[in-house]
Amino acid sequence: MKFFKLSILSVAVILSIMLSITSCTGNKSHTDTDNESSDMQSVNDTVIDTKTYSGITTLPSSEVEEFASTVKKAYLDEDWETISSLIDYPITLYPDVKVNNAEEFLSYVKGKHISESDRTAMENETCVDLGKNGEGVFLGSGEVWIRDVNYNGIEQVAEPELRIFGLNGIV
């Protein structure tokens, strides 16, 4: 019986430690937007953005997320002029169409629209805590991909410049 009580106590302590670690690391899912204040620190009354898109850009997350909001709006509005001005050319679009400049892009999308499933995914995008990998940051389920074209993964080689390098869902 003493062993059983000791085992239960050990499990309780381990679970308590695990919960503490999880809450301290700020583990958030792609769609979890609660407790945004945990991503900001105040030093001498100056707010510093500690949530980053490291490995993608040196820009603060607020600027990345503002750019993402601009892209989302243009995508959902099917504002191809705006989208064309934000693309890092050349870009390959589905189904394996290489587009070299804004003029070619506008010609390609003329009369095309966003598929319903891609529209829904983008409508549900909050543009906060965006998904990312080593290639860039994605919106929705990967309908749009953005990156800093002047960041090589190690250092910022010129002024930060966010651009679209992947675009999906146009049919």
Phi and psi in radians as a Rosetta constraint file:
Dihedral C 1 N 2 CA 2 C 2 CIRCULARHARMONIC -1.091 0.35
Dihedral N 2 CA 2 C 2 N 3 CIRCULARHARMONIC -0.695 0.35
Dihedral C 2 N 3 CA 3 C 3 CIRCULARHARMONIC -1.110 0.35
Dihedral N 3 CA 3 C 3 N 4 CIRCULARHARMONIC -0.720 0.35
Dihedral C 3 N 4 CA 4 C 4 CIRCULARHARMONIC -1.103 0.35
Dihedral N 4 CA 4 C 4 N 5 CIRCULARHARMONIC -0.791 0.35
Dihedral C 4 N 5 CA 5 C 5 CIRCULARHARMONIC -1.110 0.35
Dihedral N 5 CA 5 C 5 N 6 CIRCULARHARMONIC -0.706 0.35
Dihedral C 5 N 6 CA 6 C 6 CIRCULARHARMONIC -1.128 0.35
Dihedral N 6 CA 6 C 6 N 7 CIRCULARHARMONIC -0.676 0.35
Dihedral C 6 N 7 CA 7 C 7 CIRCULARHARMONIC -1.144 0.35
Dihedral N 7 CA 7 C 7 N 8 CIRCULARHARMONIC -0.761 0.35
Dihedral C 7 N 8 CA 8 C 8 CIRCULARHARMONIC -1.112 0.35
Dihedral N 8 CA 8 C 8 N 9 CIRCULARHARMONIC -0.737 0.35
Dihedral C 8 N 9 CA 9 C 9 CIRCULARHARMONIC -1.076 0.35
Dihedral N 9 CA 9 C 9 N 10 CIRCULARHARMONIC -0.735 0.35
Dihedral C 9 N 10 CA 10 C 10 CIRCULARHARMONIC -1.092 0.35
Dihedral N 10 CA 10 C 10 N 11 CIRCULARHARMONIC -0.770 0.35
Dihedral C 10 N 11 CA 11 C 11 CIRCULARHARMONIC -1.104 0.35
Dihedral N 11 CA 11 C 11 N 12 CIRCULARHARMONIC -0.739 0.35
Dihedral C 11 N 12 CA 12 C 12 CIRCULARHARMONIC -1.072 0.35
Dihedral N 12 CA 12 C 12 N 13 CIRCULARHARMONIC -0.745 0.35
Dihedral C 12 N 13 CA 13 C 13 CIRCULARHARMONIC -1.129 0.35
Dihedral N 13 CA 13 C 13 N 14 CIRCULARHARMONIC -0.777 0.35
Dihedral C 13 N 14 CA 14 C 14 CIRCULARHARMONIC -1.097 0.35
Dihedral N 14 CA 14 C 14 N 15 CIRCULARHARMONIC -0.788 0.35
Dihedral C 14 N 15 CA 15 C 15 CIRCULARHARMONIC -1.085 0.35
Dihedral N 15 CA 15 C 15 N 16 CIRCULARHARMONIC -0.698 0.35
Dihedral C 15 N 16 CA 16 C 16 CIRCULARHARMONIC -1.086 0.35
Dihedral N 16 CA 16 C 16 N 17 CIRCULARHARMONIC -0.761 0.35
Dihedral C 16 N 17 CA 17 C 17 CIRCULARHARMONIC -1.114 0.35
Dihedral N 17 CA 17 C 17 N 18 CIRCULARHARMONIC -0.752 0.35
Dihedral C 17 N 18 CA 18 C 18 CIRCULARHARMONIC -1.102 0.35
Dihedral N 18 CA 18 C 18 N 19 CIRCULARHARMONIC -0.730 0.35
Dihedral C 18 N 19 CA 19 C 19 CIRCULARHARMONIC -1.122 0.35
Dihedral N 19 CA 19 C 19 N 20 CIRCULARHARMONIC -0.674 0.35
Dihedral C 19 N 20 CA 20 C 20 CIRCULARHARMONIC -1.104 0.35
Dihedral N 20 CA 20 C 20 N 21 CIRCULARHARMONIC -0.777 0.35
Dihedral C 20 N 21 CA 21 C 21 CIRCULARHARMONIC -1.114 0.35
Dihedral N 21 CA 21 C 21 N 22 CIRCULARHARMONIC -0.779 0.35
Dihedral C 21 N 22 CA 22 C 22 CIRCULARHARMONIC -1.078 0.35
Dihedral N 22 CA 22 C 22 N 23 CIRCULARHARMONIC -0.763 0.35
Dihedral C 22 N 23 CA 23 C 23 CIRCULARHARMONIC -1.233 0.35
Dihedral N 23 CA 23 C 23 N 24 CIRCULARHARMONIC -0.481 0.35
Dihedral C 23 N 24 CA 24 C 24 CIRCULARHARMONIC -1.366 0.35
Dihedral N 24 CA 24 C 24 N 25 CIRCULARHARMONIC -0.504 0.35
Dihedral C 24 N 25 CA 25 C 25 CIRCULARHARMONIC -1.403 0.35
Dihedral N 25 CA 25 C 25 N 26 CIRCULARHARMONIC -0.197 0.35
Dihedral C 25 N 26 CA 26 C 26 CIRCULARHARMONIC 1.186 0.35
Dihedral N 26 CA 26 C 26 N 27 CIRCULARHARMONIC 0.504 0.35
Dihedral C 26 N 27 CA 27 C 27 CIRCULARHARMONIC -1.008 0.35
Dihedral N 27 CA 27 C 27 N 28 CIRCULARHARMONIC 2.082 0.35
Dihedral C 27 N 28 CA 28 C 28 CIRCULARHARMONIC -2.299 0.35
Dihedral N 28 CA 28 C 28 N 29 CIRCULARHARMONIC 2.480 0.35
Dihedral C 28 N 29 CA 29 C 29 CIRCULARHARMONIC -1.372 0.35
Dihedral N 29 CA 29 C 29 N 30 CIRCULARHARMONIC 2.950 0.35
Dihedral C 29 N 30 CA 30 C 30 CIRCULARHARMONIC -0.994 0.35
Dihedral N 30 CA 30 C 30 N 31 CIRCULARHARMONIC -0.564 0.35
Dihedral C 30 N 31 CA 31 C 31 CIRCULARHARMONIC -1.818 0.35
Dihedral N 31 CA 31 C 31 N 32 CIRCULARHARMONIC 0.003 0.35
Dihedral C 31 N 32 CA 32 C 32 CIRCULARHARMONIC -1.422 0.35
Dihedral N 32 CA 32 C 32 N 33 CIRCULARHARMONIC 2.012 0.35
Dihedral C 32 N 33 CA 33 C 33 CIRCULARHARMONIC -2.018 0.35
Dihedral N 33 CA 33 C 33 N 34 CIRCULARHARMONIC 0.170 0.35
Dihedral C 33 N 34 CA 34 C 34 CIRCULARHARMONIC -1.257 0.35
Dihedral N 34 CA 34 C 34 N 35 CIRCULARHARMONIC 2.641 0.35
Dihedral C 34 N 35 CA 35 C 35 CIRCULARHARMONIC 1.050 0.35
Dihedral N 35 CA 35 C 35 N 36 CIRCULARHARMONIC 0.848 0.35
Dihedral C 35 N 36 CA 36 C 36 CIRCULARHARMONIC -1.081 0.35
Dihedral N 36 CA 36 C 36 N 37 CIRCULARHARMONIC -0.439 0.35
Dihedral C 36 N 37 CA 37 C 37 CIRCULARHARMONIC -1.099 0.35
Dihedral N 37 CA 37 C 37 N 38 CIRCULARHARMONIC -0.361 0.35
Dihedral C 37 N 38 CA 38 C 38 CIRCULARHARMONIC -1.205 0.35
Dihedral N 38 CA 38 C 38 N 39 CIRCULARHARMONIC -0.259 0.35
Dihedral C 38 N 39 CA 39 C 39 CIRCULARHARMONIC -1.580 0.35
Dihedral N 39 CA 39 C 39 N 40 CIRCULARHARMONIC 0.031 0.35
Dihedral C 39 N 40 CA 40 C 40 CIRCULARHARMONIC -2.147 0.35
Dihedral N 40 CA 40 C 40 N 41 CIRCULARHARMONIC 2.484 0.35
Dihedral C 40 N 41 CA 41 C 41 CIRCULARHARMONIC -2.126 0.35
Dihedral N 41 CA 41 C 41 N 42 CIRCULARHARMONIC 2.566 0.35
Dihedral C 41 N 42 CA 42 C 42 CIRCULARHARMONIC -1.958 0.35
Dihedral N 42 CA 42 C 42 N 43 CIRCULARHARMONIC 2.197 0.35
Dihedral C 42 N 43 CA 43 C 43 CIRCULARHARMONIC -2.222 0.35
Dihedral N 43 CA 43 C 43 N 44 CIRCULARHARMONIC 2.034 0.35
Dihedral C 43 N 44 CA 44 C 44 CIRCULARHARMONIC 0.866 0.35
Dihedral N 44 CA 44 C 44 N 45 CIRCULARHARMONIC 0.818 0.35
Dihedral C 44 N 45 CA 45 C 45 CIRCULARHARMONIC 1.123 0.35
Dihedral N 45 CA 45 C 45 N 46 CIRCULARHARMONIC 0.226 0.35
Dihedral C 45 N 46 CA 46 C 46 CIRCULARHARMONIC -1.841 0.35
Dihedral N 46 CA 46 C 46 N 47 CIRCULARHARMONIC 2.153 0.35
Dihedral C 46 N 47 CA 47 C 47 CIRCULARHARMONIC -1.439 0.35
Dihedral N 47 CA 47 C 47 N 48 CIRCULARHARMONIC 2.261 0.35
Dihedral C 47 N 48 CA 48 C 48 CIRCULARHARMONIC -2.031 0.35
Dihedral N 48 CA 48 C 48 N 49 CIRCULARHARMONIC 2.257 0.35
Dihedral C 48 N 49 CA 49 C 49 CIRCULARHARMONIC -1.399 0.35
Dihedral N 49 CA 49 C 49 N 50 CIRCULARHARMONIC 1.988 0.35
Dihedral C 49 N 50 CA 50 C 50 CIRCULARHARMONIC -1.737 0.35
Dihedral N 50 CA 50 C 50 N 51 CIRCULARHARMONIC -0.176 0.35
Dihedral C 50 N 51 CA 51 C 51 CIRCULARHARMONIC -1.437 0.35
Dihedral N 51 CA 51 C 51 N 52 CIRCULARHARMONIC 2.183 0.35
Dihedral C 51 N 52 CA 52 C 52 CIRCULARHARMONIC -2.244 0.35
Dihedral N 52 CA 52 C 52 N 53 CIRCULARHARMONIC 2.893 0.35
Dihedral C 52 N 53 CA 53 C 53 CIRCULARHARMONIC -1.946 0.35
Dihedral N 53 CA 53 C 53 N 54 CIRCULARHARMONIC 0.945 0.35
Dihedral C 53 N 54 CA 54 C 54 CIRCULARHARMONIC -1.046 0.35
Dihedral N 54 CA 54 C 54 N 55 CIRCULARHARMONIC 2.555 0.35
Dihedral C 54 N 55 CA 55 C 55 CIRCULARHARMONIC 1.504 0.35
Dihedral N 55 CA 55 C 55 N 56 CIRCULARHARMONIC -0.168 0.35
Dihedral C 55 N 56 CA 56 C 56 CIRCULARHARMONIC -2.025 0.35
Dihedral N 56 CA 56 C 56 N 57 CIRCULARHARMONIC -0.740 0.35
Dihedral C 56 N 57 CA 57 C 57 CIRCULARHARMONIC -2.830 0.35
Dihedral N 57 CA 57 C 57 N 58 CIRCULARHARMONIC 2.865 0.35
Dihedral C 57 N 58 CA 58 C 58 CIRCULARHARMONIC -1.715 0.35
Dihedral N 58 CA 58 C 58 N 59 CIRCULARHARMONIC -0.010 0.35
Dihedral C 58 N 59 CA 59 C 59 CIRCULARHARMONIC -1.143 0.35
Dihedral N 59 CA 59 C 59 N 60 CIRCULARHARMONIC 2.601 0.35
Dihedral C 59 N 60 CA 60 C 60 CIRCULARHARMONIC -1.150 0.35
Dihedral N 60 CA 60 C 60 N 61 CIRCULARHARMONIC 2.667 0.35
Dihedral C 60 N 61 CA 61 C 61 CIRCULARHARMONIC -1.023 0.35
Dihedral N 61 CA 61 C 61 N 62 CIRCULARHARMONIC -0.570 0.35
Dihedral C 61 N 62 CA 62 C 62 CIRCULARHARMONIC -1.045 0.35
Dihedral N 62 CA 62 C 62 N 63 CIRCULARHARMONIC -0.659 0.35
Dihedral C 62 N 63 CA 63 C 63 CIRCULARHARMONIC -1.266 0.35
Dihedral N 63 CA 63 C 63 N 64 CIRCULARHARMONIC -0.670 0.35
Dihedral C 63 N 64 CA 64 C 64 CIRCULARHARMONIC -1.102 0.35
Dihedral N 64 CA 64 C 64 N 65 CIRCULARHARMONIC -0.792 0.35
Dihedral C 64 N 65 CA 65 C 65 CIRCULARHARMONIC -1.232 0.35
Dihedral N 65 CA 65 C 65 N 66 CIRCULARHARMONIC -0.546 0.35
Dihedral C 65 N 66 CA 66 C 66 CIRCULARHARMONIC -1.175 0.35
Dihedral N 66 CA 66 C 66 N 67 CIRCULARHARMONIC -0.761 0.35
Dihedral C 66 N 67 CA 67 C 67 CIRCULARHARMONIC -1.069 0.35
Dihedral N 67 CA 67 C 67 N 68 CIRCULARHARMONIC -0.767 0.35
Dihedral C 67 N 68 CA 68 C 68 CIRCULARHARMONIC -1.044 0.35
Dihedral N 68 CA 68 C 68 N 69 CIRCULARHARMONIC -0.689 0.35
Dihedral C 68 N 69 CA 69 C 69 CIRCULARHARMONIC -1.114 0.35
Dihedral N 69 CA 69 C 69 N 70 CIRCULARHARMONIC -0.697 0.35
Dihedral C 69 N 70 CA 70 C 70 CIRCULARHARMONIC -1.090 0.35
Dihedral N 70 CA 70 C 70 N 71 CIRCULARHARMONIC -0.794 0.35
Dihedral C 70 N 71 CA 71 C 71 CIRCULARHARMONIC -1.117 0.35
Dihedral N 71 CA 71 C 71 N 72 CIRCULARHARMONIC -0.777 0.35
Dihedral C 71 N 72 CA 72 C 72 CIRCULARHARMONIC -1.002 0.35
Dihedral N 72 CA 72 C 72 N 73 CIRCULARHARMONIC -0.854 0.35
Dihedral C 72 N 73 CA 73 C 73 CIRCULARHARMONIC -1.049 0.35
Dihedral N 73 CA 73 C 73 N 74 CIRCULARHARMONIC -0.828 0.35
Dihedral C 73 N 74 CA 74 C 74 CIRCULARHARMONIC -1.090 0.35
Dihedral N 74 CA 74 C 74 N 75 CIRCULARHARMONIC -0.717 0.35
Dihedral C 74 N 75 CA 75 C 75 CIRCULARHARMONIC -1.082 0.35
Dihedral N 75 CA 75 C 75 N 76 CIRCULARHARMONIC -0.889 0.35
Dihedral C 75 N 76 CA 76 C 76 CIRCULARHARMONIC -1.167 0.35
Dihedral N 76 CA 76 C 76 N 77 CIRCULARHARMONIC -0.557 0.35
Dihedral C 76 N 77 CA 77 C 77 CIRCULARHARMONIC -1.399 0.35
Dihedral N 77 CA 77 C 77 N 78 CIRCULARHARMONIC -0.078 0.35
Dihedral C 77 N 78 CA 78 C 78 CIRCULARHARMONIC 0.919 0.35
Dihedral N 78 CA 78 C 78 N 79 CIRCULARHARMONIC 0.734 0.35
Dihedral C 78 N 79 CA 79 C 79 CIRCULARHARMONIC -1.506 0.35
Dihedral N 79 CA 79 C 79 N 80 CIRCULARHARMONIC 1.402 0.35
Dihedral C 79 N 80 CA 80 C 80 CIRCULARHARMONIC -1.171 0.35
Dihedral N 80 CA 80 C 80 N 81 CIRCULARHARMONIC -0.472 0.35
Dihedral C 80 N 81 CA 81 C 81 CIRCULARHARMONIC -1.070 0.35
Dihedral N 81 CA 81 C 81 N 82 CIRCULARHARMONIC -0.854 0.35
Dihedral C 81 N 82 CA 82 C 82 CIRCULARHARMONIC -1.116 0.35
Dihedral N 82 CA 82 C 82 N 83 CIRCULARHARMONIC -0.824 0.35
Dihedral C 82 N 83 CA 83 C 83 CIRCULARHARMONIC -1.004 0.35
Dihedral N 83 CA 83 C 83 N 84 CIRCULARHARMONIC -0.754 0.35
Dihedral C 83 N 84 CA 84 C 84 CIRCULARHARMONIC -1.067 0.35
Dihedral N 84 CA 84 C 84 N 85 CIRCULARHARMONIC -0.534 0.35
Dihedral C 84 N 85 CA 85 C 85 CIRCULARHARMONIC -1.394 0.35
Dihedral N 85 CA 85 C 85 N 86 CIRCULARHARMONIC -0.181 0.35
Dihedral C 85 N 86 CA 86 C 86 CIRCULARHARMONIC -1.853 0.35
Dihedral N 86 CA 86 C 86 N 87 CIRCULARHARMONIC -0.031 0.35
Dihedral C 86 N 87 CA 87 C 87 CIRCULARHARMONIC -1.472 0.35
Dihedral N 87 CA 87 C 87 N 88 CIRCULARHARMONIC 2.497 0.35
Dihedral C 87 N 88 CA 88 C 88 CIRCULARHARMONIC -1.605 0.35
Dihedral N 88 CA 88 C 88 N 89 CIRCULARHARMONIC 1.788 0.35
Dihedral C 88 N 89 CA 89 C 89 CIRCULARHARMONIC -1.486 0.35
Dihedral N 89 CA 89 C 89 N 90 CIRCULARHARMONIC 2.645 0.35
Dihedral C 89 N 90 CA 90 C 90 CIRCULARHARMONIC -1.293 0.35
Dihedral N 90 CA 90 C 90 N 91 CIRCULARHARMONIC 2.736 0.35
Dihedral C 90 N 91 CA 91 C 91 CIRCULARHARMONIC -2.336 0.35
Dihedral N 91 CA 91 C 91 N 92 CIRCULARHARMONIC 2.511 0.35
Dihedral C 91 N 92 CA 92 C 92 CIRCULARHARMONIC -1.821 0.35
Dihedral N 92 CA 92 C 92 N 93 CIRCULARHARMONIC 2.163 0.35
Dihedral C 92 N 93 CA 93 C 93 CIRCULARHARMONIC -1.889 0.35
Dihedral N 93 CA 93 C 93 N 94 CIRCULARHARMONIC 2.747 0.35
Dihedral C 93 N 94 CA 94 C 94 CIRCULARHARMONIC -1.145 0.35
Dihedral N 94 CA 94 C 94 N 95 CIRCULARHARMONIC 2.415 0.35
Dihedral C 94 N 95 CA 95 C 95 CIRCULARHARMONIC -1.696 0.35
Dihedral N 95 CA 95 C 95 N 96 CIRCULARHARMONIC 1.541 0.35
Dihedral C 95 N 96 CA 96 C 96 CIRCULARHARMONIC 1.128 0.35
Dihedral N 96 CA 96 C 96 N 97 CIRCULARHARMONIC 0.830 0.35
Dihedral C 96 N 97 CA 97 C 97 CIRCULARHARMONIC -1.873 0.35
Dihedral N 97 CA 97 C 97 N 98 CIRCULARHARMONIC 2.047 0.35
Dihedral C 97 N 98 CA 98 C 98 CIRCULARHARMONIC -1.509 0.35
Dihedral N 98 CA 98 C 98 N 99 CIRCULARHARMONIC 2.221 0.35
Dihedral C 98 N 99 CA 99 C 99 CIRCULARHARMONIC -2.058 0.35
Dihedral N 99 CA 99 C 99 N 100 CIRCULARHARMONIC 2.190 0.35
Dihedral C 99 N 100 CA 100 C 100 CIRCULARHARMONIC -1.675 0.35
Dihedral N 100 CA 100 C 100 N 101 CIRCULARHARMONIC -0.332 0.35
Dihedral C 100 N 101 CA 101 C 101 CIRCULARHARMONIC -2.794 0.35
Dihedral N 101 CA 101 C 101 N 102 CIRCULARHARMONIC 3.068 0.35
Dihedral C 101 N 102 CA 102 C 102 CIRCULARHARMONIC -1.074 0.35
Dihedral N 102 CA 102 C 102 N 103 CIRCULARHARMONIC -0.690 0.35
Dihedral C 102 N 103 CA 103 C 103 CIRCULARHARMONIC -1.056 0.35
Dihedral N 103 CA 103 C 103 N 104 CIRCULARHARMONIC -0.799 0.35
Dihedral C 103 N 104 CA 104 C 104 CIRCULARHARMONIC -1.130 0.35
Dihedral N 104 CA 104 C 104 N 105 CIRCULARHARMONIC -0.691 0.35
Dihedral C 104 N 105 CA 105 C 105 CIRCULARHARMONIC -1.073 0.35
Dihedral N 105 CA 105 C 105 N 106 CIRCULARHARMONIC -0.861 0.35
Dihedral C 105 N 106 CA 106 C 106 CIRCULARHARMONIC -1.086 0.35
Dihedral N 106 CA 106 C 106 N 107 CIRCULARHARMONIC -0.611 0.35
Dihedral C 106 N 107 CA 107 C 107 CIRCULARHARMONIC -1.162 0.35
Dihedral N 107 CA 107 C 107 N 108 CIRCULARHARMONIC -0.739 0.35
Dihedral C 107 N 108 CA 108 C 108 CIRCULARHARMONIC -1.123 0.35
Dihedral N 108 CA 108 C 108 N 109 CIRCULARHARMONIC -0.748 0.35
Dihedral C 108 N 109 CA 109 C 109 CIRCULARHARMONIC -1.481 0.35
Dihedral N 109 CA 109 C 109 N 110 CIRCULARHARMONIC -0.129 0.35
Dihedral C 109 N 110 CA 110 C 110 CIRCULARHARMONIC -0.970 0.35
Dihedral N 110 CA 110 C 110 N 111 CIRCULARHARMONIC 2.133 0.35
Dihedral C 110 N 111 CA 111 C 111 CIRCULARHARMONIC 1.425 0.35
Dihedral N 111 CA 111 C 111 N 112 CIRCULARHARMONIC -0.020 0.35
Dihedral C 111 N 112 CA 112 C 112 CIRCULARHARMONIC -1.668 0.35
Dihedral N 112 CA 112 C 112 N 113 CIRCULARHARMONIC 2.784 0.35
Dihedral C 112 N 113 CA 113 C 113 CIRCULARHARMONIC -2.379 0.35
Dihedral N 113 CA 113 C 113 N 114 CIRCULARHARMONIC 3.033 0.35
Dihedral C 113 N 114 CA 114 C 114 CIRCULARHARMONIC -1.509 0.35
Dihedral N 114 CA 114 C 114 N 115 CIRCULARHARMONIC 2.378 0.35
Dihedral C 114 N 115 CA 115 C 115 CIRCULARHARMONIC -1.116 0.35
Dihedral N 115 CA 115 C 115 N 116 CIRCULARHARMONIC 2.674 0.35
Dihedral C 115 N 116 CA 116 C 116 CIRCULARHARMONIC -1.071 0.35
Dihedral N 116 CA 116 C 116 N 117 CIRCULARHARMONIC -0.712 0.35
Dihedral C 116 N 117 CA 117 C 117 CIRCULARHARMONIC -1.166 0.35
Dihedral N 117 CA 117 C 117 N 118 CIRCULARHARMONIC -0.671 0.35
Dihedral C 117 N 118 CA 118 C 118 CIRCULARHARMONIC -1.247 0.35
Dihedral N 118 CA 118 C 118 N 119 CIRCULARHARMONIC -0.629 0.35
Dihedral C 118 N 119 CA 119 C 119 CIRCULARHARMONIC -1.066 0.35
Dihedral N 119 CA 119 C 119 N 120 CIRCULARHARMONIC -0.806 0.35
Dihedral C 119 N 120 CA 120 C 120 CIRCULARHARMONIC -1.059 0.35
Dihedral N 120 CA 120 C 120 N 121 CIRCULARHARMONIC -0.778 0.35
Dihedral C 120 N 121 CA 121 C 121 CIRCULARHARMONIC -1.063 0.35
Dihedral N 121 CA 121 C 121 N 122 CIRCULARHARMONIC -0.720 0.35
Dihedral C 121 N 122 CA 122 C 122 CIRCULARHARMONIC -1.281 0.35
Dihedral N 122 CA 122 C 122 N 123 CIRCULARHARMONIC -0.587 0.35
Dihedral C 122 N 123 CA 123 C 123 CIRCULARHARMONIC -1.112 0.35
Dihedral N 123 CA 123 C 123 N 124 CIRCULARHARMONIC -0.548 0.35
Dihedral C 123 N 124 CA 124 C 124 CIRCULARHARMONIC -1.461 0.35
Dihedral N 124 CA 124 C 124 N 125 CIRCULARHARMONIC -0.142 0.35
Dihedral C 124 N 125 CA 125 C 125 CIRCULARHARMONIC -1.248 0.35
Dihedral N 125 CA 125 C 125 N 126 CIRCULARHARMONIC 2.235 0.35
Dihedral C 125 N 126 CA 126 C 126 CIRCULARHARMONIC -1.571 0.35
Dihedral N 126 CA 126 C 126 N 127 CIRCULARHARMONIC -0.288 0.35
Dihedral C 126 N 127 CA 127 C 127 CIRCULARHARMONIC 1.110 0.35
Dihedral N 127 CA 127 C 127 N 128 CIRCULARHARMONIC 0.475 0.35
Dihedral C 127 N 128 CA 128 C 128 CIRCULARHARMONIC -2.233 0.35
Dihedral N 128 CA 128 C 128 N 129 CIRCULARHARMONIC 2.395 0.35
Dihedral C 128 N 129 CA 129 C 129 CIRCULARHARMONIC 0.879 0.35
Dihedral N 129 CA 129 C 129 N 130 CIRCULARHARMONIC 0.978 0.35
Dihedral C 129 N 130 CA 130 C 130 CIRCULARHARMONIC -1.118 0.35
Dihedral N 130 CA 130 C 130 N 131 CIRCULARHARMONIC 2.638 0.35
Dihedral C 130 N 131 CA 131 C 131 CIRCULARHARMONIC -1.202 0.35
Dihedral N 131 CA 131 C 131 N 132 CIRCULARHARMONIC 2.629 0.35
Dihedral C 131 N 132 CA 132 C 132 CIRCULARHARMONIC -2.668 0.35
Dihedral N 132 CA 132 C 132 N 133 CIRCULARHARMONIC 2.800 0.35
Dihedral C 132 N 133 CA 133 C 133 CIRCULARHARMONIC -2.560 0.35
Dihedral N 133 CA 133 C 133 N 134 CIRCULARHARMONIC -2.915 0.35
Dihedral C 133 N 134 CA 134 C 134 CIRCULARHARMONIC -1.151 0.35
Dihedral N 134 CA 134 C 134 N 135 CIRCULARHARMONIC -0.292 0.35
Dihedral C 134 N 135 CA 135 C 135 CIRCULARHARMONIC -1.494 0.35
Dihedral N 135 CA 135 C 135 N 136 CIRCULARHARMONIC -0.656 0.35
Dihedral C 135 N 136 CA 136 C 136 CIRCULARHARMONIC 2.951 0.35
Dihedral N 136 CA 136 C 136 N 137 CIRCULARHARMONIC -2.798 0.35
Dihedral C 136 N 137 CA 137 C 137 CIRCULARHARMONIC -1.949 0.35
Dihedral N 137 CA 137 C 137 N 138 CIRCULARHARMONIC 2.403 0.35
Dihedral C 137 N 138 CA 138 C 138 CIRCULARHARMONIC -2.064 0.35
Dihedral N 138 CA 138 C 138 N 139 CIRCULARHARMONIC 2.645 0.35
Dihedral C 138 N 139 CA 139 C 139 CIRCULARHARMONIC -1.907 0.35
Dihedral N 139 CA 139 C 139 N 140 CIRCULARHARMONIC 2.570 0.35
Dihedral C 139 N 140 CA 140 C 140 CIRCULARHARMONIC 1.114 0.35
Dihedral N 140 CA 140 C 140 N 141 CIRCULARHARMONIC -2.295 0.35
Dihedral C 140 N 141 CA 141 C 141 CIRCULARHARMONIC -1.802 0.35
Dihedral N 141 CA 141 C 141 N 142 CIRCULARHARMONIC 0.419 0.35
Dihedral C 141 N 142 CA 142 C 142 CIRCULARHARMONIC 1.832 0.35
Dihedral N 142 CA 142 C 142 N 143 CIRCULARHARMONIC 0.317 0.35
Dihedral C 142 N 143 CA 143 C 143 CIRCULARHARMONIC -1.131 0.35
Dihedral N 143 CA 143 C 143 N 144 CIRCULARHARMONIC -0.640 0.35
Dihedral C 143 N 144 CA 144 C 144 CIRCULARHARMONIC -2.330 0.35
Dihedral N 144 CA 144 C 144 N 145 CIRCULARHARMONIC 2.374 0.35
Dihedral C 144 N 145 CA 145 C 145 CIRCULARHARMONIC -2.081 0.35
Dihedral N 145 CA 145 C 145 N 146 CIRCULARHARMONIC 2.365 0.35
Dihedral C 145 N 146 CA 146 C 146 CIRCULARHARMONIC -2.237 0.35
Dihedral N 146 CA 146 C 146 N 147 CIRCULARHARMONIC 2.732 0.35
Dihedral C 146 N 147 CA 147 C 147 CIRCULARHARMONIC -2.732 0.35
Dihedral N 147 CA 147 C 147 N 148 CIRCULARHARMONIC 2.876 0.35
Dihedral C 147 N 148 CA 148 C 148 CIRCULARHARMONIC -1.545 0.35
Dihedral N 148 CA 148 C 148 N 149 CIRCULARHARMONIC 1.963 0.35
Dihedral C 148 N 149 CA 149 C 149 CIRCULARHARMONIC -1.255 0.35
Dihedral N 149 CA 149 C 149 N 150 CIRCULARHARMONIC -0.178 0.35
Dihedral C 149 N 150 CA 150 C 150 CIRCULARHARMONIC -1.894 0.35
Dihedral N 150 CA 150 C 150 N 151 CIRCULARHARMONIC 0.314 0.35
Dihedral C 150 N 151 CA 151 C 151 CIRCULARHARMONIC -2.077 0.35
Dihedral N 151 CA 151 C 151 N 152 CIRCULARHARMONIC 2.163 0.35
Dihedral C 151 N 152 CA 152 C 152 CIRCULARHARMONIC -1.691 0.35
Dihedral N 152 CA 152 C 152 N 153 CIRCULARHARMONIC 0.250 0.35
Dihedral C 152 N 153 CA 153 C 153 CIRCULARHARMONIC 1.642 0.35
Dihedral N 153 CA 153 C 153 N 154 CIRCULARHARMONIC -0.276 0.35
Dihedral C 153 N 154 CA 154 C 154 CIRCULARHARMONIC -2.108 0.35
Dihedral N 154 CA 154 C 154 N 155 CIRCULARHARMONIC -0.752 0.35
Dihedral C 154 N 155 CA 155 C 155 CIRCULARHARMONIC -2.568 0.35
Dihedral N 155 CA 155 C 155 N 156 CIRCULARHARMONIC 2.801 0.35
Dihedral C 155 N 156 CA 156 C 156 CIRCULARHARMONIC -1.461 0.35
Dihedral N 156 CA 156 C 156 N 157 CIRCULARHARMONIC 1.984 0.35
Dihedral C 156 N 157 CA 157 C 157 CIRCULARHARMONIC -1.595 0.35
Dihedral N 157 CA 157 C 157 N 158 CIRCULARHARMONIC -0.213 0.35
Dihedral C 157 N 158 CA 158 C 158 CIRCULARHARMONIC -2.786 0.35
Dihedral N 158 CA 158 C 158 N 159 CIRCULARHARMONIC -3.117 0.35
Dihedral C 158 N 159 CA 159 C 159 CIRCULARHARMONIC -0.941 0.35
Dihedral N 159 CA 159 C 159 N 160 CIRCULARHARMONIC 2.410 0.35
Dihedral C 159 N 160 CA 160 C 160 CIRCULARHARMONIC -1.008 0.35
Dihedral N 160 CA 160 C 160 N 161 CIRCULARHARMONIC 2.413 0.35
Dihedral C 160 N 161 CA 161 C 161 CIRCULARHARMONIC -2.567 0.35
Dihedral N 161 CA 161 C 161 N 162 CIRCULARHARMONIC 1.868 0.35
Dihedral C 161 N 162 CA 162 C 162 CIRCULARHARMONIC -1.430 0.35
Dihedral N 162 CA 162 C 162 N 163 CIRCULARHARMONIC 2.386 0.35
Dihedral C 162 N 163 CA 163 C 163 CIRCULARHARMONIC -2.508 0.35
Dihedral N 163 CA 163 C 163 N 164 CIRCULARHARMONIC 2.755 0.35
Dihedral C 163 N 164 CA 164 C 164 CIRCULARHARMONIC -1.428 0.35
Dihedral N 164 CA 164 C 164 N 165 CIRCULARHARMONIC 2.261 0.35
Dihedral C 164 N 165 CA 165 C 165 CIRCULARHARMONIC -2.145 0.35
Dihedral N 165 CA 165 C 165 N 166 CIRCULARHARMONIC -0.063 0.35
Dihedral C 165 N 166 CA 166 C 166 CIRCULARHARMONIC -2.507 0.35
Dihedral N 166 CA 166 C 166 N 167 CIRCULARHARMONIC 2.348 0.35
Dihedral C 166 N 167 CA 167 C 167 CIRCULARHARMONIC -2.530 0.35
Dihedral N 167 CA 167 C 167 N 168 CIRCULARHARMONIC 2.140 0.35
Dihedral C 167 N 168 CA 168 C 168 CIRCULARHARMONIC -2.286 0.35
Dihedral N 168 CA 168 C 168 N 169 CIRCULARHARMONIC 2.897 0.35
Dihedral C 168 N 169 CA 169 C 169 CIRCULARHARMONIC 1.584 0.35
Dihedral N 169 CA 169 C 169 N 170 CIRCULARHARMONIC 0.089 0.35
Dihedral C 169 N 170 CA 170 C 170 CIRCULARHARMONIC -1.603 0.35
Dihedral N 170 CA 170 C 170 N 171 CIRCULARHARMONIC 2.065 0.35
